[in-house]
Amino acid sequence: MYCPKSPTDKQIAYADVIAKTLNIDFPQSSRDFTRAKYRAFISAHVDEYKEQIQGDDPAYEDEMTWFQMLNG
């Protein structure tokens, strides 16, 4: 029986920041708790997230800078 992989800790943290910034509920169920679903969510919303962050912080460089701050 196929068991989908769980999302990585980095995916969970990044998706959480994106969801909170854009006011999106994610994940919505246990069915969303897969690496593929998190990858798809991040890909679908990363550009909108970057635009939001750039508008809030003129010193913004890229999403990796912000992501690295989350992970110390």
Backbone torsions as a table, in degrees:
resi	resn	phi	psi	omega
1	MET	NA	132.2	-179.3
2	TYR	-74.8	130.5	177.2
3	CYS	-122.3	110.8	-177.8
4	PRO	-62.0	147.4	179.2
5	LYS	-71.3	144.2	175.6
6	SER	-72.9	153.3	177.3
7	PRO	-66.0	154.5	177.3
8	THR	-74.6	162.5	177.2
9	ASP	-60.2	-37.4	179.1
10	LYS	-66.9	-40.9	176.9
11	GLN	-62.1	-43.6	-179.4
12	ILE	-61.6	-46.2	-179.2
13	ALA	-64.2	-44.4	-178.0
14	TYR	-67.6	-44.3	178.7
15	ALA	-63.1	-36.4	178.8
16	ASP	-64.3	-44.6	178.7
17	VAL	-63.9	-43.4	178.5
18	ILE	-61.3	-48.1	-178.0
19	ALA	-61.1	-43.9	-179.6
20	LYS	-67.6	-42.0	-179.1
21	THR	-64.0	-41.2	-176.7
22	LEU	-94.4	0.9	179.8
23	ASN	58.5	51.1	179.9
24	ILE	-115.9	136.8	174.5
25	ASP	-83.0	114.2	176.6
26	PHE	-156.1	136.9	-8.2
27	PRO	-73.7	157.6	-178.4
28	GLN	-99.8	-18.2	178.5
29	SER	-156.6	172.1	178.1
30	SER	-64.8	-21.6	178.2
31	ARG	-67.7	-22.0	178.5
32	ASP	-82.5	-8.7	-174.1
33	PHE	-86.5	63.4	175.6
34	THR	-133.0	155.4	179.1
35	ARG	-58.9	-41.6	-178.7
36	ALA	-65.5	-41.8	179.7
37	LYS	-65.2	-40.6	178.3
38	TYR	-66.2	-42.2	178.1
39	ARG	-60.4	-43.7	179.8
40	ALA	-65.5	-41.3	178.9
41	PHE	-62.6	-47.8	-179.7
42	ILE	-61.4	-46.5	179.6
43	SER	-61.1	-39.3	-177.7
44	ALA	-70.5	-26.6	-171.6
45	HIS	-119.0	-3.6	-174.1
46	VAL	-63.8	-38.2	-179.5
47	ASP	-66.0	-43.6	177.6
48	GLU	-64.0	-39.3	177.7
49	TYR	-61.7	-46.6	179.6
50	LYS	-61.1	-41.8	177.8
51	GLU	-61.4	-42.3	179.3
52	GLN	-62.9	-46.0	-178.6
53	ILE	-67.1	-41.2	178.9
54	GLN	-61.5	-38.8	179.3
55	GLY	-67.7	-29.6	-179.0
56	ASP	-86.8	-23.9	-173.6
57	ASP	-139.3	103.3	-178.9
58	PRO	-65.5	-15.4	179.2
59	ALA	-87.7	3.5	-179.1
60	TYR	-59.8	132.7	178.2
61	GLU	-104.5	-56.6	176.4
62	ASP	-162.7	171.7	-175.3
63	GLU	-67.3	-24.8	179.7
64	MET	-69.5	-35.1	176.4
65	THR	-59.6	-47.8	179.1
66	TRP	-63.9	-42.8	-178.0
67	PHE	-65.1	-39.7	179.5
68	GLN	-65.4	-33.7	177.5
69	MET	-63.8	-33.8	179.7
70	LEU	-68.3	-31.7	-174.2
71	ASN	-100.2	10.3	175.8
72	GLY	69.5	NA	NA
